[in-house]
Each structure stands twice: as C-alpha cells, then as structure tokens.
Amino acid sequence: MSSSVTARAATFAQVLRRVFALAAPYFRSEEKWRARTMFAAIVALNLAYVYALVLFNQWYGRFYDGLQNKDATVFWREIRVFCVLAFFNILLQVLKFYVTQLLQLRWRTWMTRDYMTRWMANRTFYHLELARYANKEGQTPDNPDQRIQEDMQLFTDYTMTLSMGLLNAVVTLVSFVGILWGLSGSFEFSMGGTTYQIVGAMVWLAVAYCVVGTVITHFIGRPLIGTNFRQQRFEADFRHHLVRVREYSEAIALDRGEKVEHGQLDTRFGSVLRNYLLLIKQQKNLITFTSFFGQAAVIFPFVVAAPRFFSGAIQLGQLMQISSAFGKVQDSLSWFVDNYDKVAVWRATTDRLTTFDDAMRAHAAQAMPLERAEAAELRSDDLSVALPNGTSLLSGATLAVKAGDSVLLQGPSGSGKSTLFRSFAGIWPFASGHVKVPDDAVFMPQRPYVPDGKLRDALTYPNPAADFTDDQLRQALTDALLPDLASRLDDSDSWSQKLSGGEQQRLAIARVLLKKPAWLFADEITSALDAQAEGVLYKQLSDTVHAAGGAMVSIAHRAAVGDFHNQRWTLVPQEEGAAGRARYRLNVSAAQPAAA
C-alpha cells in the first residue's frame, strides 16, 4: 500500500516538474517583468476576491439575524451594504478575468512563437519527421501542428485556471476554517459510560466528507488522463488525413481512390468515436458521483447544525453563516473533486507538450555526424550515406566538382540519388564525413514547394517579391515557358492545386532563372516535361550557372539530359558481402558527347 502511494506521489511530483519546465521559460524571458507583474496582480485580485467572500459570510449573519428579529433598520442597512459588496465583487471578478485572459494570451503568444522558432530552426521540422520513419522512441512526436496550435492554448488556459483555482481553494480554506471552527461548537457523545467531546466538529466533518469524496473521485476519474491523451491524438490524426486528401485531391481523383480514402478517413473517425464514447462513459461515472457529492454537501451542514438551531443555541444568522462557511471549506477541500476532469485534460496536454519539447531539445543537442562547410567548390571526403533504418547506401565516397563542370548523377531507383543531394545540402542527419559546398548553391527538388497567395510571391520564394522588378518576374516566366502567367503576378490562388506538375516544375525553374545562382543541384526537375521543353530549359539553366562562374549537378533518368553534362556519376549495386557493407558504390566517368 505504501509503495503505491509513494509511486503516485512521485508521478504527481514528476507532472509538476514538467509543468514548471514548460512554464518557467516565459517568466524568465524578455517579457519576465510584465509577466510577473500581471501574475502578481492576478494573485492579489484572487486574494481580494476571497476577502470579499469573508465579508459576505459576515453579512449573512447580520442580515438573517435582522430578518429573524424583524428589524427593518438592520434589514435596509444590510441591503445597502450588500449593494456595495456586490459592486466591488463584480469589479474584482471583471478585473480578474481581464488580466488573467490577457496574461494567458501573451503567454500563449510567447510559447507559440518560441516553439515555432525552435521547430523551424536547423530543419528540426524535417528531422523529426524522418525520426518517425526510423521508429525512434521518444523522438517521434505526432502531429506537431496540433501541439503548437491546440495544446499550447489548452496548456496556458488550464495552467492559469487550475493554479488560480487551487490558490483560491487554499486561501479560502485558511480564511473560513477559523470561522467554521468558531461557529460549529462542540459535539458530545457517550460510549461505554464515558462522555466524549469533539471541538470544532463541523470542521472535522467537512474534512472527513471531502477526504472520502477525493479518494473516490480519484479512483473513478483516473482513467480519464489516458483517455484524454488518446482522444487528442485520434482527433489530430483524423484532421491530418482530411488535410492530406485536400492537398492530393487531384491525384486521388485520377487514381479513383475515393473509396480507399473514404475508408481511411472512416477508420480514423471510428477511432475518434470509439475513444470518445469511452470518454463519455468515464465522464458519466465521474459526473454521477461529483453531482451526488455536491448536492449532498448543500444539506449536510443544515442537518448537522439543525439540533443546535432548534434548541435555541444558535440563531438563524449563525445557521446561515455555518452553512456558508461549511460550503466554502467543503468547496476548498473538494477542489480536486470538482476539477478532476480538467486536471485530466491538463495532464494529457502537458505530457504531449513535454514529449514535443524533449524531442526538439534532443535534436538541438544532437551533433550532426556530417561536417558541412562553405567553399568555392563542391568536395566530399569519406562521405557515407544511410537510410533512417540504418541501412548503408554509400560509404567512403570522395567526390569533387569544380567551377565549369556539369555532373549527371544516375543510378537505379531507390539507390540514394536524392539522399546524396540531401547530404550535400546538409539536411540529411543519417550521413557522415566531410562535405564542402558553395554558399550560394541552390537545391531544386523534383516536387517543388509552391505556396498559396500571390503568384509573384510563389515565383520569388523564399525571397521577398520586392527584391525584383515586375519586368524581371515576367521575363523569368517567359523564359521558363510560362508566358500565360506573366500577366497574373498579382493573382492570389492555391497554385499547387491550379498548376499542373509540369507547370510547377517550370515555375521552380523560373525561380532559378530569376535568381541566377552560380551552383545548381537539380533533382529530376524536368521529369514532368516533354523532351523539347526539357532541352530548352536545361540549356538555359546550364548557360545561367556557367555564366555565373559555377557548376551544375543533376539527377535525371533521360539520356538526353546527358547532353548538358561533361561528367557522369553512377551508383552501381554491390554484391552482398560482409555485414554493414554499403549497397552501392559510385563510379565517376566522362559523360557521353553531346548529341549532334
């Protein structure tokens, strides 16, 4: 029994440490004095609110005594006192609400921006997704979008609400337990011929009543913590798949995959419903008990104090004060009972944010095995590349590309051509060795990212559109064989949906022609284009980089692309050998002469 209690205490202490670790950075940040001042103001307003409750309790005694004595003077005087107390009570509650909400907003704003900055820094957003494929425990937080958007709001809201509620409960208990002790008198009973007297009986009854209620509530409501955690995950998974269907709507429609996607969505929604039904059942059990507990608490003090009232030992005003004081003490001691469902959601949210925070910190502390530096040429020494699951693709490669070179990288599908490019770019965490890359190198993926909004912003991404003139933008579109878009620079649209795959690739090429980089790494950037368009655009790209005094490295399967390159790197499968041997080796040779 003692070990179980110790384990629960350790778990509670661990939760508090997690909450402190998540909350403390804001109160130590550049906004610390504003945040601490607002927090102190909220504490002061809560203390003032509790003091107002004490004044109301005293008012109950005077007012109901006046009614019992039919004293009109006392009655009207206390009505005026009530109006003053009510005015200040309303003012306190409004101020408390406003300052609390303002602090929550500023806190959420700071945390959201901090998490977004860390998530986007050093390509953490990309590496965490790769870790999911590697099945690395503790480094695979699901749905970071939900954790930043929803969990952040819930954490700040519930942390403020619950902490101030607990403060109110403690202060209220301290304030009213003395009042209840003074009003409750003593309770006498005989047993075995001996008379026993319990001083402050109402206080001890309130404590016993609430202790029993808290233990039962914890036993009934404990499963809510895990169920709330799973509910948030299932909801996020369902929403994530809905977004994917919208993003890949054309591909799904062309593949006639509506039935499959509907089944996937229905499966995810089924998980949402099943877990939610379980949540409803668990909440029903909890609400059933807490409702009974709360209703019984209304009449409990009257039942206990009634004999003293009817015997004339106390007046009506004192009876009402006892009821009010007992209610406040009982409410304070029952804070855990009344807020168990919120505590369950809060703990689940804290766990989700903690795992996300831990994953980002682990990534920030983890040194990249690949050493990447800036240089005037591309060079790799002892470069090894692996998959997330640890499978070695390439080992000990030494490569060099100088200004004026044009290199074509080829190999079987799945041999790691794109992964090698990612290693050059410095974003692949499963590579080791040394790589030097020119600082102005541009990397073009096969499927470019085309943001929504104005076309001019999509064309210049990630640079600001203001860096270029309209004539430059229109010329780049024309050179990339997109003349029809030259007059639509200020049109806003979902371009990734409106443009075909070939048009999106040409838009990405227009970006390069606009920016004129000296070094270009192109990964299947013309795979959706016809041979004639491919030849025209590759010539423009080759001329652009060489005019800038740089070089081009391309991945392509079509033989015609080799006409624009003077070197060929080929990934050749190796025979199965010793454990840990790379699957491929890299052959370097001269490219075939350009076609006449």
C-alpha positions in Angstrom: 0.0 0.0 0.0 2.8 2.4 0.9 4.7 1.7 -2.3 1.6 2.5 -4.3 1.1 5.8 -2.5 4.8 6.6 -3.0 4.6 5.9 -6.7 1.6 8.2 -7.1 3.3 10.9 -5.2 6.4 10.5 -7.4 4.2 10.7 -10.5 2.5 13.9 -9.2 5.9 15.4 -8.5 7.0 14.5 -12.0 4.0 16.2 -13.5 4.7 19.3 -11.5 8.3 19.3 -12.7 7.1 19.0 -16.3 4.7 21.9 -15.9 7.4 24.0 -14.3 9.8 23.2 -17.1 7.2 24.3 -19.7 6.0 27.4 -17.8 9.3 28.8 -16.4 10.9 30.0 -19.7 8.2 32.6 -20.3 8.6 34.0 -16.8 12.3 34.2 -17.4 12.1 35.6 -20.9 12.4 39.2 -22.2 8.8 39.7 -21.0 9.5 38.5 -17.5 8.8 41.7 -15.7 5.5 42.2 -17.5 4.5 38.6 -17.0 5.5 38.6 -13.3 3.6 41.8 -12.6 0.5 40.5 -14.3 0.7 37.3 -12.4 1.2 39.1 -9.1 -1.9 41.3 -10.0 -3.9 38.1 -10.6 -2.8 36.7 -7.3 -3.8 39.9 -5.5 -7.2 40.0 -7.2 -7.8 36.4 -6.2 -6.9 37.2 -2.6 -9.2 40.2 -2.7 -12.0 38.0 -4.0 -11.6 35.6 -1.1 -11.7 38.5 1.3 -14.9 39.6 -0.3 -16.3 36.1 0.4 -15.4 36.5 4.0 -17.2 39.8 4.2 -20.3 38.2 2.5 -20.2 35.5 5.2 -20.3 38.1 7.9 -23.1 39.9 6.1 -25.1 36.6 6.1 -25.0 36.5 9.9 -26.2 40.2 10.3 -28.8 40.0 7.6 -30.6 36.8 8.7 -30.4 37.8 12.3 -32.2 41.0 11.3 -34.8 39.1 9.5 -35.4 36.7 12.4 -35.7 39.7 14.7 -37.9 41.6 12.2 -35.6 44.6 12.5 -36.3 46.8 9.5 -33.4 49.2 10.2 -30.9 46.4 10.2 -32.6 44.9 7.1 -32.3 48.1 4.9 -28.8 48.9 6.2 -27.6 45.4 5.2 -29.2 45.8 1.8 -27.1 48.9 1.2 -24.0 47.1 2.5 -24.8 44.2 0.1 -25.0 46.6 -2.9 -21.5 48.0 -2.0 -20.1 44.5 -1.6 -21.7 43.2 -4.8 -20.3 46.2 -6.8 -16.8 45.6 -5.6 -17.2 41.8 -6.0 -18.3 42.3 -9.6 -15.4 44.8 -10.2 -12.9 42.2 -8.8 -14.2 39.4 -11.0 -14.2 41.5 -14.2 -10.6 42.7 -13.5 -9.5 39.2 -12.6 -11.0 37.8 -15.8 -9.4 40.5 -18.0 -5.9 40.4 -16.5 -6.0 36.6 -16.5 -7.1 36.4 -20.1 -4.5 39.0 -21.1 -1.7 37.0 -19.4 -2.9 33.8 -21.0 -2.9 35.5 -24.4 0.6 36.9 -24.0 1.9 33.6 -22.5 0.4 31.6 -25.4 1.8 34.1 -27.9 5.3 33.8 -26.5 5.2 30.0 -26.2 3.8 29.6 -29.7 6.5 31.8 -31.3 9.2 30.1 -29.2 8.1 26.6 -30.3 7.6 27.7 -33.9 11.1 29.2 -33.9 12.7 26.0 -32.4 10.6 23.7 -34.7 11.7 25.6 -37.8 15.4 26.1 -36.7 18.1 23.8 -38.0 15.4 21.9 -40.0 14.0 20.4 -36.9 10.6 20.0 -38.5 12.2 17.9 -41.2 14.4 15.8 -39.0 11.6 14.9 -36.6 9.5 13.6 -39.5 12.5 11.5 -40.6 12.7 10.1 -37.0 9.1 8.9 -37.3 10.2 6.7 -40.2 13.2 5.5 -38.2 10.8 4.5 -35.4 13.0 6.2 -32.8 11.2 6.1 -29.5 11.0 9.5 -27.7 11.9 11.3 -30.9 8.7 10.9 -32.9 6.0 13.3 -31.5 2.9 13.0 -33.6 1.1 16.0 -35.2 3.4 18.9 -34.2 0.8 21.2 -35.8 -1.8 20.3 -33.1 0.8 20.6 -30.3 1.7 24.1 -31.4 -1.8 25.3 -32.2 -4.2 23.5 -29.8 -2.1 22.1 -27.0 -0.4 25.4 -26.4 -3.7 27.1 -25.9 -5.0 24.4 -23.6 -1.8 24.4 -21.5 -1.8 28.1 -20.8 -5.5 28.2 -20.2 -5.7 25.2 -17.9 -2.4 26.1 -16.1 -3.7 29.6 -15.2 -7.2 28.4 -14.4 -6.2 25.4 -12.2 -3.3 27.2 -10.4 -5.5 30.2 -9.5 -8.3 27.9 -8.6 -6.0 26.0 -6.3 -4.7 29.2 -4.8 -8.3 30.3 -4.1 -9.1 27.0 -2.6 -6.1 27.2 -0.2 -6.8 30.8 0.8 -10.5 30.2 1.2 -9.8 27.2 3.4 -7.5 29.2 5.6 -10.0 32.1 5.8 -13.1 30.1 6.5 -11.9 27.2 8.6 -11.5 29.5 11.6 -14.9 30.9 11.1 -16.4 27.4 10.8 -14.4 26.3 13.9 -15.8 29.2 16.0 -19.4 28.6 14.8 -19.6 24.9 14.9 -19.3 24.5 18.7 -18.6 21.0 20.2 -20.2 17.6 19.6 -20.7 15.3 22.6 -21.4 11.6 22.6 -21.2 8.8 25.1 -19.6 5.4 24.6 -19.1 2.7 27.3 -20.2 5.1 30.0 -17.7 7.7 29.0 -18.7 11.1 27.5 -16.5 12.3 24.7 -16.4 15.9 23.3 -15.2 16.9 19.8 -14.3 20.6 19.5 -14.9 22.1 16.1 -17.0 19.2 14.9 -18.1 20.9 11.7 -14.5 21.3 10.6 -13.7 17.7 11.2 -16.9 16.5 9.4 -16.0 18.7 6.4 -12.5 17.3 6.3 -13.8 13.7 6.5 -16.5 14.3 4.0 -14.0 15.7 1.4 -11.3 13.2 2.0 -13.7 10.4 1.3 -15.0 12.2 -1.8 -11.5 12.9 -3.1 -10.4 9.3 -2.8 -13.5 8.0 -4.6 -13.2 10.7 -7.3 -9.5 9.8 -8.0 -10.4 6.1 -8.2 -13.3 6.8 -10.6 -11.6 9.5 -12.7 -8.0 8.3 -13.0 -8.7 6.5 -16.4 -9.7 10.0 -17.9 -6.0 11.0 -18.1 -5.0 8.4 -20.6 -8.3 8.6 -22.5 -7.9 12.4 -23.0 -4.4 11.9 -24.2 -5.6 9.3 -26.8 -8.5 11.5 -27.8 -6.3 14.4 -28.7 -4.1 12.1 -30.8 -7.0 10.5 -32.6 -8.6 13.9 -33.4 -5.3 15.2 -34.8 -4.8 12.1 -36.9 -8.3 12.4 -38.4 -7.7 16.1 -39.1 -4.3 15.4 -40.6 -5.7 12.9 -43.1 -8.5 15.3 -44.1 -5.8 17.9 -45.0 -3.9 15.3 -47.0 -7.0 14.4 -49.0 -7.4 18.1 -49.8 -3.8 18.5 -50.8 -3.7 15.5 -53.0 -7.2 15.8 -54.3 -6.3 15.6 -58.0 -4.0 12.6 -57.6 -6.7 10.8 -55.6 -9.4 11.7 -58.1 -7.3 10.5 -61.1 -6.5 7.2 -59.3 -10.2 6.8 -58.4 -9.0 6.4 -54.8 -12.1 8.0 -53.3 -13.3 4.6 -51.8 -9.9 3.9 -50.3 -9.5 7.4 -48.8 -13.1 7.3 -47.5 -12.2 4.0 -45.8 -9.1 5.5 -44.3 -11.0 8.5 -43.1 -13.8 6.3 -41.7 -11.2 4.2 -39.9 -9.6 7.3 -38.2 -13.0 8.7 -37.4 -14.0 5.4 -36.0 -11.1 5.6 -33.6 -12.2 9.1 -32.6 -15.8 7.9 -31.9 -14.8 4.8 -30.0 -12.4 6.7 -27.8 -14.9 9.5 -27.3 -17.6 7.0 -26.3 -15.2 5.6 -23.7 -14.5 9.2 -22.6 -18.3 9.8 -22.2 -18.7 6.7 -20.1 -15.8 7.6 -17.9 -17.1 11.2 -17.5 -20.6 10.0 -16.8 -19.3 7.9 -13.9 -17.3 10.9 -12.6 -20.2 13.4 -13.0 -22.6 11.0 -11.3 -20.5 10.8 -8.2 -19.5 14.5 -8.1 -23.1 15.6 -8.7 -24.2 13.4 -5.8 -21.3 14.7 -3.7 -22.1 18.3 -4.4 -25.9 18.0 -3.8 -25.3 16.2 -0.5 -23.0 19.0 0.6 -25.8 21.5 0.3 -28.0 20.0 3.1 -25.2 18.3 5.1 -24.4 21.4 7.3 -28.1 22.1 7.9 -28.7 18.5 9.0 -25.7 18.6 11.4 -26.4 22.1 12.8 -30.2 21.8 13.0 -30.4 20.4 16.6 -28.5 23.4 17.9 -30.8 25.8 16.0 -34.0 24.2 17.2 -32.7 24.1 20.7 -32.1 27.9 20.6 -28.3 27.6 20.9 -27.8 29.5 17.7 -29.9 31.9 15.7 -30.9 31.9 12.0 -28.0 34.2 11.1 -25.5 31.8 12.7 -27.1 28.8 11.0 -26.7 30.6 7.6 -23.1 31.5 8.4 -22.4 27.9 9.3 -23.9 26.8 6.0 -21.9 29.4 4.1 -18.6 28.7 5.9 -19.1 24.9 5.6 -19.8 25.3 1.9 -16.6 27.4 1.4 -14.5 24.9 3.4 -16.1 22.0 1.6 -15.6 23.7 -1.8 -11.9 24.3 -0.9 -11.3 20.7 0.2 -13.2 19.4 -2.8 -11.2 21.4 -5.4 -9.7 18.2 -6.6 -13.1 16.5 -6.9 -14.6 19.4 -8.8 -11.7 19.8 -11.2 -10.6 16.3 -11.8 -11.8 16.3 -15.5 -9.9 19.5 -16.1 -6.8 18.1 -14.4 -7.0 15.0 -16.6 -7.1 17.2 -19.8 -4.3 19.4 -18.4 -2.0 16.5 -17.6 -2.6 14.9 -21.0 -1.8 18.2 -22.7 1.3 18.7 -20.5 2.5 15.2 -21.5 2.1 15.9 -25.2 3.9 19.3 -25.0 6.7 17.7 -22.9 7.4 14.9 -25.4 7.4 17.5 -28.2 9.7 19.8 -26.2 12.0 16.9 -25.3 12.2 15.8 -28.9 13.2 19.3 -30.1 15.8 19.7 -27.3 17.2 16.2 -28.1 17.6 17.3 -31.8 19.2 20.6 -30.8 21.7 18.8 -28.6 22.4 16.1 -31.1 25.5 16.8 -33.2 25.2 16.2 -37.0 27.6 13.4 -37.9 28.2 15.2 -41.3 30.5 18.1 -41.2 29.5 20.7 -43.8 31.4 23.8 -44.7 31.2 26.6 -47.3 33.8 26.6 -50.1 34.4 27.7 -53.7 33.7 24.2 -55.0 31.9 21.0 -54.1 34.0 18.4 -52.4 33.3 15.4 -50.2 35.7 13.3 -48.2 34.9 9.9 -46.7 31.2 10.6 -47.3 28.8 7.8 -46.0 25.1 7.9 -46.5 22.5 5.7 -44.8 18.7 5.3 -44.6 16.8 6.2 -41.4 16.6 2.5 -40.5 20.5 2.3 -40.6 20.9 0.6 -44.0 24.1 1.9 -45.6 23.7 3.2 -49.1 27.1 4.6 -49.8 30.4 4.5 -47.9 33.6 6.4 -48.0 32.9 8.4 -51.2 35.3 11.1 -52.3 33.9 13.5 -54.8 34.8 16.8 -56.4 33.0 19.3 -58.7 34.8 22.5 -59.8 33.5 25.6 -61.5 32.7 24.9 -65.1 31.8 21.3 -64.5 28.4 19.7 -65.3 27.7 16.4 -63.5 24.9 13.9 -64.2 24.1 11.6 -61.3 22.3 8.4 -62.3 21.5 5.0 -60.7 18.7 2.6 -60.1 15.5 3.8 -58.4 16.0 3.8 -54.6 19.7 3.8 -54.8 20.0 7.0 -52.8 20.5 9.7 -55.5 18.1 12.2 -53.8 19.5 11.2 -50.4 23.0 12.1 -51.6 21.7 15.5 -52.7 20.2 15.9 -49.2 23.6 15.2 -47.7 25.2 17.9 -49.9 22.5 20.3 -48.7 23.3 19.4 -45.1 19.7 18.4 -44.2 20.2 14.6 -44.1 21.0 13.5 -40.5 22.0 10.0 -41.4 25.2 10.9 -43.3 28.8 11.2 -42.0 32.0 12.5 -43.4 33.1 15.9 -44.7 31.3 18.0 -47.3 32.2 21.4 -48.7 29.5 23.2 -50.7 29.5 26.8 -52.2 27.5 29.1 -50.0 25.3 30.3 -52.9 24.2 26.8 -54.0 20.6 26.3 -54.9 18.9 22.8 -54.5 15.9 22.0 -56.6 13.7 19.0 -55.5 11.6 17.0 -58.0 8.4 18.3 -56.5 8.9 22.0 -55.7 7.0 23.8 -52.9 4.5 26.3 -54.3 3.0 28.4 -51.6 -0.5 29.8 -51.8 -1.1 33.5 -52.3 0.1 35.9 -54.9 1.9 34.5 -57.9 4.8 36.9 -57.5 5.4 35.6 -54.0 5.3 32.0 -55.3 7.8 32.9 -58.0 10.4 34.5 -55.8 10.0 32.1 -52.8 11.7 32.2 -50.4 13.0 35.7 -51.3 10.7 38.7 -51.0 9.0 39.7 -54.2 10.1 43.3 -53.6 13.7 42.2 -54.4 12.8 42.0 -58.1 11.1 44.3 -60.6 7.9 43.2 -62.5 9.9 43.1 -65.7 12.3 40.6 -64.2 9.4 38.5 -62.9 7.7 38.5 -66.3 10.9 37.7 -68.2 11.6 34.8 -65.9 8.2 33.3 -66.5 8.5 33.8 -70.3 12.0 32.2 -70.3 10.6 29.2 -68.3 7.9 28.7 -71.0 5.1 30.1 -68.8 4.2 33.3 -70.8 0.5 32.9 -69.9 1.3 33.6 -66.3 3.3 36.7 -66.9 0.1 38.9 -66.7 -1.1 37.2 -63.4 1.6 38.3 -61.0 -0.9 39.8 -58.5 -3.4 37.0 -58.8 -3.9 35.1 -55.5 -4.7 31.4 -55.7 -3.9 27.9 -54.5 -1.1 27.4 -57.1 -0.2 23.9 -56.0 -3.7 22.9 -57.0 -4.2 25.1 -60.0 -0.9 24.4 -61.8 -0.1 21.0 -63.3 3.0 19.1 -62.3 4.9 20.3 -65.4 3.9 23.9 -64.7 5.0 23.7 -61.1 8.4 22.4 -62.3 8.7 25.3 -64.8 7.7 27.8 -62.1 10.6 26.4 -60.0 13.0 26.7 -63.0 11.7 30.3 -63.4 12.9 31.0 -59.8 16.4 29.8 -60.7 16.5 31.9 -63.9 15.4 34.9 -61.9 18.0 34.5 -59.1 20.8 33.4 -61.4 22.8 31.2 -58.9 26.3 30.0 -59.8 25.8 26.5 -58.3 22.8 24.4 -59.0 21.7 20.9 -57.8 18.7 19.7 -59.7 16.8 16.5 -58.7 14.6 15.3 -61.6 13.4 18.9 -62.2 12.1 18.2 -65.7 10.5 14.8 -65.1 7.0 16.1 -65.9 8.1 18.0 -69.1 8.3 16.9 -72.7 11.6 16.3 -74.4 11.6 19.6 -76.3 10.8 21.8 -73.3 13.3 19.8 -71.2 16.1 20.6 -73.8 15.2 24.3 -73.9 15.1 24.7 -70.2 18.2 22.7 -69.4 20.2 24.7 -71.9 19.0 27.9 -70.1 19.9 26.6 -66.7 23.3 25.4 -67.9 24.1 28.7 -69.5 22.9 30.6 -66.4 25.2 28.7 -63.9 28.2 28.7 -66.2 27.8 32.4 -67.0 27.9 33.0 -63.2 31.1 31.0 -63.0 29.7 28.0 -61.3 28.6 24.4 -62.0 25.5 22.2 -62.2 24.9 18.7 -60.7 21.7 17.0 -61.9 19.8 13.8 -61.2 17.9 12.5 -64.3 16.9 9.3 -66.0 16.5 10.6 -69.6 19.6 10.1 -71.7 19.0 13.5 -73.5 19.8 15.3 -70.3 23.4 13.9 -70.5 24.0 16.3 -73.5 24.3 19.1 -71.0 26.8 17.5 -68.7 30.5 16.6 -69.1 30.7 14.1 -66.1 28.7 11.2 -65.0 28.4 9.7 -61.5 26.7 6.3 -61.5 25.5 4.5 -58.4 26.3 0.8 -59.1 24.9 -2.0 -56.9 27.4 -4.0 -54.9 27.2 -7.7 -54.3 26.0 -8.9 -51.0 29.0 -9.1 -48.7 30.0 -8.6 -45.1 27.5 -7.1 -42.7 27.5 -3.3 -42.8 28.7 -3.1 -46.4 27.1 -0.3 -48.4 24.6 -1.3 -51.1 26.2 0.9 -53.8 29.5 2.3 -55.0 29.9 5.4 -57.0 31.6 5.3 -60.4 32.9 8.6 -61.9 33.3 8.8 -65.6 33.1 11.3 -68.5 29.6 11.9 -70.0 28.7 10.9 -73.5 29.4 13.5 -76.1 26.5 15.9 -76.7 24.1 14.7 -79.3 24.5 16.4 -82.7 
